[in-house]
Amino acid sequence: MAEKPYKTSNELLRGALILSAAAIIVKVLSAAYRIPYQNIAGDIGFYIYQQVYPFYGVALTLSTLGFPVVISKLIAERESSKNEFAVKDIVVTSFLVLSTMGMMMFVVLFLGADWIAGLMEDPKLSSLLKIIAFSYLLMPISSVLRGYYQGINDMLPTASSQVAEQSVRVLTILVLSILFVQQGYSQYVVGKGAVFGSITGGMAGLALLLVYVILKEEWQLFLRMDIRPANFIKISKALVFQGVAFCITGLILILFQFVDSLHLYSLLRETGMGENEAKGWKGVYDRGQPLLQLGTVAANSFALALVPVISRFLQKNDQYELLNKIKLALRVSASLGLAAAIGLAVMMSPVNQMLFTDDKGTVALAIFSLSIVFTSLIMTTAAVIQSLGYSVVPMVITIIGVFSKWVLNLVLVPRYHIVGAASATVLALMVMSVLFYAVLRIHMKKPLMEKNHIYIILKSTVYMGTVVVLYNALFHLLFTGEGRLLATIQALIGVAIGAAVFVVTSIRTGLFEEEELSHIPLVSKLERFIKTNRGKNHE
């Protein structure tokens, strides 16, 4: 195999941008398709899909985030010593270890599908779980190939395969669900068609990766299977332990969905609800998942773009700039997360009807939307903590958060139903965000949020919330009719007004400096507010 060229800083930056762009596209696709699917399958159909989705979510996270990151890290470190044999050791060892893990996960999920469905108190889910089990057979080779290409800083194969996987998966879900509903099949058969998308998507992503392998003539990497035992053990340990540590933050929301999948339906049944009623309300509660994912895309994209910058200052041991960039990341997450959370909560009734055909569960979804701010802070602080070298801390805090969610569900759901489940999610995420912030605060030994910035964020949010509430009141005064079209008009205008009020207020009152705004897209559109209010901002 030919020696890989040295990567310049521009090439590294280009690779990071390609991977970041793909991650954003994948996140949007992963959230957005749930809205038309709910419209097609209904609340009970949505309940069926969301019950089993977390099992696919784990496979997806492992194959796109956890293991590829560790493999790329190992290859990048070995490559610096120009030990070509070591790269093959890593590739082959990773393939053998992950294949073993993937096969074990497949067997456990496939053979244990009836038992797991029994835990959920819905035996009909068993066949859907068996289909998802095949995703774990695709995970090993996809993880290895993505990790290899990331390790040599060729991000295009990873990025394009992730986008291809999600695109084909979403297309399969929507096409099959429409066909099956039109043919009059049961909601569980429609659910089978939806989860089959995990197989077609995974195969599409893997096929594209194999095309790159063939075109680049790198198939010889997988031909040599002789591995030194010492290397095999060392690589295996790094792969398993670091892989779990890297993907744990990506699994937080999936683990929370696991908790709801395992016992929210049964808890609702215990309150006296009938079978279909409980399934329907669980489906209504699950409407919050795409809202949460879409609500955190902007905050996470901006904040996590600063993580490579933070890593650079960490390597330079520049504590001053390191602290400033961490503060900026937290400020972006807090401001955009809080704005999205409060704005969505205030606009939930028309948004709910616009996206999901009716306004069922508006109160629960409004409460659930508050989790956007805590999720944004968690993902940012966790990413910074990991870049600082901590790996166990995120795992411990995640365990605490999931356990808190489980206990709070047991306490709140019997009395408040899905409102209680939404409250449990918000409270558990709040606990996690406080713990992550505390760990980061202790490490840095200095305040991470300035009091004046907190004041500006709260002030801008109050202004935004007040304006939107007044807008809603005026809209209902002027338009007394009902319907999805009217709700759509109200929602779109209200969201635009809320966003404009928050952006203008926060910029005018000096939440970000001019240099800091360079990290945020469309800065040229906002620059005039800084220039015209520069004096007032620094009074």
C-alpha positions as CSV (number, residue, x, y, z in Angstrom):
1,M,0.0,0.0,0.0
2,A,1.3,3.4,-0.9
3,E,2.4,5.8,1.8
4,K,-0.2,8.4,2.7
5,P,0.8,12.0,2.2
6,Y,1.2,14.4,5.1
7,K,-2.0,16.3,5.7
8,T,-1.8,20.1,5.9
9,S,-3.9,22.2,8.3
10,N,-6.1,23.3,5.3
11,E,-6.8,19.6,4.4
12,L,-7.6,18.8,8.0
13,L,-10.0,21.8,8.2
14,R,-11.6,20.8,4.9
15,G,-12.1,17.2,6.2
16,A,-13.7,18.5,9.4
17,L,-16.1,20.7,7.5
18,I,-17.1,17.9,5.2
19,L,-17.9,15.6,8.2
20,S,-19.7,18.4,10.0
21,A,-21.9,19.2,7.0
22,A,-22.7,15.5,6.6
23,A,-23.6,15.2,10.3
24,I,-26.0,18.2,10.1
25,I,-27.7,16.7,7.0
26,V,-28.0,13.3,8.7
27,K,-29.5,14.9,11.9
28,V,-32.0,16.8,9.9
29,L,-33.0,13.8,7.9
30,S,-33.2,11.6,11.0
31,A,-35.6,14.0,12.6
32,A,-37.7,15.4,9.7
33,Y,-38.9,12.1,8.3
34,R,-40.8,11.3,11.5
35,I,-43.2,14.1,10.9
36,P,-44.6,12.8,7.5
37,Y,-44.4,9.2,8.9
38,Q,-46.7,10.2,11.8
39,N,-49.1,11.8,9.3
40,I,-49.1,8.6,7.3
41,A,-49.3,6.0,10.1
42,G,-51.1,7.9,12.8
43,D,-50.4,8.1,16.5
44,I,-50.6,4.3,17.1
45,G,-48.4,3.7,14.0
46,F,-45.9,6.2,15.3
47,Y,-46.0,4.5,18.7
48,I,-45.2,1.2,17.1
49,Y,-42.2,2.6,15.2
50,Q,-40.8,4.6,18.2
51,Q,-41.0,1.6,20.5
52,V,-38.4,-0.2,18.5
53,Y,-36.4,2.7,17.1
54,P,-33.9,2.9,20.0
55,F,-32.6,-0.6,19.1
56,Y,-31.7,0.7,15.7
57,G,-30.4,4.0,17.1
58,V,-27.8,2.1,19.1
59,A,-26.5,0.4,15.9
60,L,-26.5,3.7,14.0
61,T,-24.6,5.5,16.8
62,L,-22.0,2.7,17.1
63,S,-21.3,2.6,13.3
64,T,-21.2,6.4,12.7
65,L,-19.8,7.9,15.9
66,G,-18.4,5.5,18.5
67,F,-16.2,3.0,16.8
68,P,-15.1,5.0,13.7
69,V,-13.8,7.8,15.9
70,V,-11.6,5.4,17.9
71,I,-10.4,3.5,14.8
72,S,-9.5,6.8,13.1
73,K,-7.7,8.0,16.2
74,L,-5.6,4.8,16.4
75,I,-4.8,4.9,12.7
76,A,-3.8,8.6,12.8
77,E,-1.5,8.0,15.7
78,R,0.1,4.9,14.0
79,E,0.4,6.7,10.7
80,S,2.5,9.4,12.2
81,S,5.2,6.7,12.8
82,K,4.7,5.5,9.2
83,N,4.1,1.9,10.4
84,E,2.0,0.6,7.5
85,F,1.7,-2.8,9.1
86,A,0.3,-1.2,12.2
87,V,-2.5,0.3,10.1
88,K,-3.4,-3.2,8.8
89,D,-3.3,-4.5,12.4
90,I,-5.8,-1.9,13.4
91,V,-8.1,-2.6,10.5
92,V,-8.1,-6.3,10.8
93,T,-8.3,-6.3,14.6
94,S,-11.2,-3.9,14.5
95,F,-13.0,-6.0,11.9
96,L,-12.6,-9.2,14.0
97,V,-13.6,-7.6,17.3
98,L,-16.6,-5.6,15.9
99,S,-17.8,-8.6,13.9
100,T,-17.8,-10.7,17.1
101,M,-19.7,-7.9,18.9
102,G,-22.1,-7.4,16.0
103,M,-22.9,-11.1,15.8
104,M,-23.5,-11.3,19.6
105,M,-25.8,-8.2,19.4
106,F,-27.7,-9.8,16.5
107,V,-28.2,-13.1,18.2
108,V,-29.3,-11.4,21.5
109,L,-31.8,-9.1,19.8
110,F,-33.1,-11.7,17.2
111,L,-33.5,-14.6,19.7
112,G,-34.6,-12.3,22.5
113,A,-37.1,-10.3,20.5
114,D,-40.1,-12.2,22.0
115,W,-38.8,-11.5,25.5
116,I,-38.1,-7.8,24.9
117,A,-41.5,-7.4,23.3
118,G,-43.0,-9.0,26.4
119,L,-41.2,-6.5,28.6
120,M,-42.9,-3.8,26.5
121,E,-46.2,-5.6,27.0
122,D,-46.7,-5.6,23.2
123,P,-45.8,-9.1,21.7
124,K,-46.6,-7.9,18.2
125,L,-43.4,-5.8,18.3
126,S,-41.3,-9.0,18.2
127,S,-41.1,-9.2,14.4
128,L,-40.0,-5.6,14.1
129,L,-37.2,-6.2,16.5
130,K,-36.0,-9.2,14.5
131,I,-35.8,-7.1,11.4
132,I,-33.7,-4.4,13.2
133,A,-31.4,-7.1,14.5
134,F,-29.9,-7.4,11.0
135,S,-28.6,-3.8,11.3
136,Y,-25.9,-5.1,13.8
137,L,-24.5,-7.4,11.1
138,L,-23.8,-4.4,8.9
139,M,-22.3,-2.4,11.7
140,P,-18.8,-3.9,11.8
141,I,-17.6,-3.4,8.2
142,S,-19.2,0.1,8.0
143,S,-17.5,1.1,11.2
144,V,-14.1,-0.1,10.1
145,L,-14.2,1.5,6.7
146,R,-15.4,4.8,8.1
147,G,-12.8,4.7,10.8
148,Y,-10.0,3.9,8.3
149,Y,-10.9,6.7,5.9
150,Q,-11.3,9.2,8.8
151,G,-7.9,8.1,10.1
152,I,-6.2,9.0,6.9
153,N,-8.3,12.2,6.8
154,D,-10.3,11.3,3.7
155,M,-13.7,12.3,5.0
156,L,-15.6,12.0,1.8
157,P,-16.3,8.3,2.0
158,T,-17.6,8.6,5.6
159,A,-19.7,11.7,4.9
160,S,-21.2,10.4,1.6
161,S,-22.0,7.0,3.1
162,Q,-23.7,8.5,6.1
163,V,-25.9,10.8,3.9
164,A,-26.6,7.9,1.5
165,E,-27.6,5.6,4.4
166,Q,-30.0,8.1,5.9
167,S,-31.4,9.1,2.5
168,V,-32.2,5.6,1.4
169,R,-33.5,4.7,4.8
170,V,-35.9,7.7,4.9
171,L,-37.0,7.0,1.3
172,T,-37.7,3.4,2.2
173,I,-39.7,4.3,5.3
174,L,-41.9,6.8,3.5
175,V,-42.5,4.8,0.3
176,L,-43.3,1.5,2.0
177,S,-45.5,3.2,4.7
178,I,-47.5,4.9,2.0
179,L,-47.9,1.7,0.0
180,F,-48.8,-0.5,3.0
181,V,-51.4,2.0,4.3
182,Q,-52.9,2.3,0.8
183,Q,-53.1,-1.5,0.6
184,G,-54.9,-1.6,3.9
185,Y,-52.3,-3.6,5.9
186,S,-52.2,-3.5,9.7
187,Q,-50.3,-0.8,11.5
188,Y,-47.7,-3.4,12.6
189,V,-47.1,-4.4,9.0
190,V,-46.6,-0.7,8.2
191,G,-44.1,-0.6,11.1
192,K,-42.2,-3.5,9.6
193,G,-41.9,-1.6,6.3
194,A,-40.5,1.4,8.3
195,V,-37.9,-0.6,10.2
196,F,-36.9,-2.4,7.0
197,G,-35.4,1.0,6.1
198,S,-32.7,0.4,8.6
199,I,-31.6,-2.6,6.4
200,T,-31.8,-0.9,3.0
201,G,-30.2,2.3,4.4
202,G,-27.3,0.3,6.0
203,M,-26.7,-1.6,2.8
204,A,-26.7,1.5,0.7
205,G,-24.1,3.2,3.0
206,L,-22.0,0.0,3.1
207,A,-22.2,-0.4,-0.7
208,L,-20.9,3.2,-1.2
209,L,-18.0,2.5,1.2
210,L,-17.1,-0.6,-0.7
211,V,-17.1,1.3,-4.0
212,Y,-14.5,3.7,-2.5
213,V,-12.4,0.7,-1.4
214,I,-12.5,-0.8,-4.9
215,L,-11.8,2.5,-6.7
216,K,-8.9,3.4,-4.4
217,E,-7.6,-0.2,-4.6
218,E,-7.4,-0.6,-0.9
219,W,-9.0,-4.0,-0.6
220,Q,-5.6,-5.5,0.2
221,L,-6.0,-4.1,3.7
222,F,-8.4,-6.9,4.5
223,L,-6.4,-9.8,3.0
224,R,-3.7,-10.2,5.7
225,M,-5.2,-11.8,8.8
226,D,-2.1,-12.5,10.8
227,I,-1.9,-10.3,13.8
228,R,0.5,-10.1,16.7
229,P,-1.3,-11.1,19.9
230,A,0.1,-8.1,21.8
231,N,-1.2,-5.7,19.2
232,F,-4.5,-7.5,19.0
233,I,-5.1,-7.2,22.8
234,K,-4.1,-3.5,23.0
235,I,-6.2,-2.5,20.0
236,S,-9.2,-4.5,21.2
237,K,-9.1,-2.8,24.6
238,A,-8.9,0.7,23.1
239,L,-11.6,-0.1,20.6
240,V,-14.1,-1.3,23.2
241,F,-13.6,1.1,26.1
242,Q,-12.9,4.2,24.1
243,G,-15.6,3.4,21.6
244,V,-18.2,3.3,24.3
245,A,-16.9,6.5,25.9
246,F,-17.0,8.4,22.5
247,C,-20.5,7.4,21.6
248,I,-22.1,7.7,25.1
249,T,-23.1,11.3,24.6
250,G,-24.6,10.4,21.2
251,L,-26.7,7.7,23.0
252,I,-28.2,10.0,25.7
253,L,-31.4,10.7,23.9
254,I,-31.7,7.1,22.6
255,L,-31.3,5.8,26.1
256,F,-34.0,8.1,27.3
257,Q,-36.2,6.7,24.5
258,F,-35.3,3.2,25.7
259,V,-36.7,4.0,29.1
260,D,-39.9,5.3,27.6
261,S,-40.1,2.3,25.3
262,L,-39.7,-0.2,28.1
263,H,-42.3,1.1,30.5
264,L,-44.2,4.2,29.5
265,Y,-46.9,2.2,27.7
266,S,-47.3,-0.2,30.6
267,L,-47.4,2.7,33.1
268,L,-50.2,4.3,31.1
269,R,-52.1,1.0,31.0
270,E,-51.8,0.8,34.8
271,T,-53.7,4.1,35.1
272,G,-56.7,2.4,33.5
273,M,-56.2,3.3,29.9
274,G,-57.3,0.8,27.3
275,E,-54.7,-0.8,25.0
276,N,-55.3,1.4,21.9
277,E,-55.8,4.5,24.1
278,A,-52.4,4.0,25.8
279,K,-50.7,3.3,22.5
280,G,-52.2,6.4,21.0
281,W,-51.1,8.6,23.8
282,K,-47.6,7.1,23.7
283,G,-47.5,8.0,20.0
284,V,-48.6,11.6,20.8
285,Y,-45.8,11.8,23.4
286,D,-43.3,10.6,20.8
287,R,-44.1,13.6,18.7
288,G,-41.6,15.4,20.9
289,Q,-38.6,13.4,19.6
290,P,-38.4,15.1,16.1
291,L,-39.0,18.5,17.7
292,L,-36.2,17.9,20.2
293,Q,-33.8,16.8,17.5
294,L,-34.6,19.7,15.1
295,G,-34.5,22.1,18.0
296,T,-31.0,21.2,19.0
297,V,-29.4,21.0,15.4
298,A,-28.6,24.7,15.3
299,A,-27.2,25.1,18.8
300,N,-25.1,21.9,18.5
301,S,-23.8,22.7,15.0
302,F,-22.6,26.1,16.1
303,A,-21.2,25.1,19.5
304,L,-19.6,21.8,18.4
305,A,-17.9,23.6,15.5
306,L,-15.8,25.2,18.3
307,V,-14.6,21.9,19.7
308,P,-11.6,21.5,17.3
309,V,-10.7,25.1,18.1
310,I,-10.8,24.2,21.8
311,S,-8.6,21.2,21.2
312,R,-6.0,23.4,19.4
313,F,-5.7,25.8,22.3
314,L,-5.6,22.9,24.7
315,Q,-2.6,21.4,22.8
316,K,-0.9,24.9,22.8
317,N,-1.7,25.1,26.6
318,D,-3.2,28.6,26.0
319,Q,-5.5,28.7,29.0
320,Y,-6.7,32.2,28.3
321,E,-8.0,31.4,24.8
322,L,-9.2,28.0,25.9
323,L,-11.4,29.5,28.5
324,N,-12.7,32.1,26.1
325,K,-13.7,29.5,23.5
326,I,-15.4,27.3,26.1
327,K,-17.4,30.3,27.3
328,L,-18.4,31.1,23.7
329,A,-19.5,27.5,23.1
330,L,-21.6,27.5,26.3
331,R,-23.1,30.9,25.4
332,V,-24.1,29.8,21.9
333,S,-25.7,26.6,23.3
334,A,-27.5,28.4,26.1
335,S,-28.8,31.2,24.0
336,L,-29.9,29.2,21.0
337,G,-31.1,26.3,23.1
338,L,-33.2,28.5,25.4
339,A,-34.6,30.5,22.6
340,A,-35.7,27.4,20.7
341,A,-37.1,25.8,23.9
342,I,-39.2,28.8,25.0
343,G,-40.2,29.8,21.5
344,L,-41.4,26.2,20.7
345,A,-43.2,25.9,24.0
346,V,-45.1,29.2,23.4
347,M,-46.0,28.2,19.8
348,M,-46.7,24.5,20.5
349,S,-50.4,24.5,19.8
350,P,-50.2,25.7,16.2
351,V,-46.9,23.9,15.6
352,N,-48.4,20.7,16.9
353,Q,-51.4,21.0,14.5
354,M,-49.2,22.1,11.6
355,L,-46.9,19.1,11.9
356,F,-49.0,16.3,13.3
357,T,-52.6,17.1,12.1
358,D,-54.1,17.9,15.5
359,D,-53.2,19.6,18.8
360,K,-53.3,16.5,21.1
361,G,-50.8,16.5,23.9
362,T,-49.9,20.2,23.5
363,V,-49.2,20.8,27.2
364,A,-47.0,17.7,27.4
365,L,-45.1,18.6,24.2
366,A,-44.7,22.2,25.4
367,I,-43.0,20.9,28.6
368,F,-41.0,18.4,26.6
369,S,-39.7,21.2,24.4
370,L,-37.9,22.7,27.4
371,S,-35.5,19.7,27.2
372,I,-34.0,21.4,24.1
373,V,-32.0,23.9,26.2
374,F,-30.6,21.2,28.6
375,T,-29.8,18.8,25.7
376,S,-27.9,21.6,23.9
377,L,-25.9,22.3,27.0
378,I,-25.2,18.6,27.7
379,M,-23.9,17.9,24.2
380,T,-21.7,21.0,24.2
381,T,-20.2,20.5,27.7
382,A,-19.8,16.7,27.2
383,A,-17.9,17.3,23.9
384,V,-15.6,19.9,25.6
385,I,-15.0,17.5,28.6
386,Q,-14.1,14.7,26.2
387,S,-11.7,17.0,24.3
388,L,-10.1,17.7,27.7
389,G,-9.3,14.0,28.1
390,Y,-12.2,12.8,30.4
391,S,-13.8,9.6,29.3
392,V,-15.3,8.1,32.4
393,V,-17.2,11.2,33.6
394,P,-19.6,11.4,30.7
395,M,-20.5,7.7,31.2
396,V,-21.1,8.2,34.9
397,I,-23.3,11.3,34.4
398,T,-25.2,9.5,31.6
399,I,-26.0,6.6,33.9
400,I,-27.2,9.0,36.6
401,G,-29.4,10.8,34.1
402,V,-31.0,7.6,32.7
403,F,-31.6,6.3,36.2
404,S,-33.2,9.6,37.1
405,K,-35.5,9.4,34.1
406,W,-36.5,5.9,35.0
407,V,-37.4,6.8,38.6
408,L,-39.1,10.0,37.7
409,N,-41.3,8.2,35.2
410,L,-42.4,5.8,37.9
411,V,-43.3,8.7,40.2
412,L,-44.9,11.1,37.7
413,V,-46.5,9.0,34.9
414,P,-49.1,7.3,37.1
415,R,-50.5,10.7,38.2
416,Y,-49.8,13.0,35.2
417,H,-49.6,10.5,32.3
418,I,-47.6,11.8,29.3
419,V,-47.2,15.2,31.0
420,G,-45.4,13.3,33.8
421,A,-43.2,11.5,31.2
422,A,-42.3,14.9,29.6
423,S,-41.6,16.4,33.0
424,A,-39.4,13.4,33.9
425,T,-37.3,13.9,30.7
426,V,-36.8,17.6,31.4
427,L,-35.9,17.1,35.0
428,A,-33.4,14.2,34.3
429,L,-31.7,16.3,31.5
430,M,-31.5,19.2,33.8
431,V,-29.7,17.1,36.4
432,M,-27.3,15.9,33.7
433,S,-26.6,19.5,32.4
434,V,-25.9,20.7,36.0
435,L,-23.5,17.8,36.6
436,F,-21.6,18.3,33.3
437,Y,-21.3,22.0,33.9
438,A,-20.1,21.4,37.4
439,V,-17.4,19.1,36.2
440,L,-16.2,21.6,33.6
441,R,-16.3,24.4,36.1
442,I,-14.2,22.5,38.6
443,H,-11.7,21.6,35.8
444,M,-11.3,25.2,34.6
445,K,-11.4,26.7,38.1
446,K,-13.1,29.8,36.7
447,P,-16.7,30.9,36.0
448,L,-17.8,29.8,32.5
449,M,-20.8,32.1,32.2
450,E,-20.6,35.8,32.8
451,K,-23.5,37.3,34.8
452,N,-24.2,40.0,32.1
453,H,-24.4,37.3,29.4
454,I,-26.9,35.3,31.5
455,Y,-28.9,38.5,32.0
456,I,-28.9,39.2,28.2
457,I,-30.0,35.7,27.4
458,L,-32.8,35.8,29.9
459,K,-33.8,39.3,28.8
460,S,-33.9,38.4,25.1
461,T,-35.9,35.2,25.9
462,V,-38.5,37.2,27.9
463,Y,-38.8,39.7,25.2
464,M,-39.2,37.0,22.6
465,G,-41.7,35.0,24.6
466,T,-43.8,38.2,25.4
467,V,-44.0,39.2,21.8
468,V,-45.0,35.8,20.6
469,V,-47.7,35.5,23.3
470,L,-49.1,38.8,22.2
471,Y,-48.9,37.8,18.6
472,N,-50.8,34.6,19.3
473,A,-53.5,36.6,21.1
474,L,-53.8,39.0,18.2
475,F,-53.9,36.2,15.7
476,H,-56.8,34.5,17.5
477,L,-58.6,37.8,17.7
478,L,-58.3,38.4,14.0
479,F,-58.8,34.8,12.8
480,T,-61.5,32.9,14.6
481,G,-61.6,29.8,12.4
482,E,-59.8,26.5,12.9
483,G,-57.9,24.1,10.7
484,R,-54.4,22.9,9.8
485,L,-53.8,25.6,7.1
486,L,-54.6,28.4,9.6
487,A,-52.4,26.8,12.2
488,T,-49.6,26.5,9.7
489,I,-49.8,30.2,8.9
490,Q,-49.9,31.1,12.6
491,A,-46.9,28.8,13.4
492,L,-44.6,30.0,10.5
493,I,-45.2,33.7,11.1
494,G,-44.9,33.2,14.9
495,V,-41.6,31.3,14.6
496,A,-40.2,34.0,12.3
497,I,-41.2,36.8,14.6
498,G,-39.8,35.0,17.7
499,A,-36.5,34.3,16.0
500,A,-36.2,37.9,14.7
501,V,-36.9,39.4,18.2
502,F,-34.4,37.1,19.9
503,V,-31.6,37.7,17.4
504,V,-32.1,41.4,17.3
505,T,-32.4,41.8,21.1
506,S,-29.4,39.6,21.9
507,I,-27.1,41.2,19.3
508,R,-28.1,44.8,20.1
509,T,-27.5,44.2,23.8
510,G,-24.0,42.7,23.2
511,L,-24.3,39.0,23.8
512,F,-21.6,38.4,21.2
513,E,-18.6,40.4,20.1
514,E,-18.0,41.1,16.5
515,E,-15.1,38.6,16.3
516,E,-17.2,35.9,18.0
517,L,-20.0,36.4,15.4
518,S,-17.6,35.2,12.7
519,H,-18.4,31.7,14.0
520,I,-22.1,32.1,13.3
521,P,-23.5,32.0,9.7
522,L,-25.2,35.1,8.2
523,V,-23.0,37.3,10.3
524,S,-23.0,40.0,7.6
525,K,-26.7,40.3,8.0
526,L,-26.3,41.1,11.7
527,E,-23.2,43.3,11.5
528,R,-25.0,46.6,11.2
529,F,-26.7,46.0,14.6
530,I,-23.2,45.7,16.2
531,K,-21.9,48.8,14.5
532,T,-24.8,51.0,15.3
533,N,-24.9,49.9,18.9
534,R,-21.2,49.5,19.7
535,G,-21.2,52.4,22.1
536,K,-24.3,51.2,24.0
537,N,-23.0,47.6,24.2
538,H,-20.0,48.7,26.2
539,E,-21.5,51.3,28.5
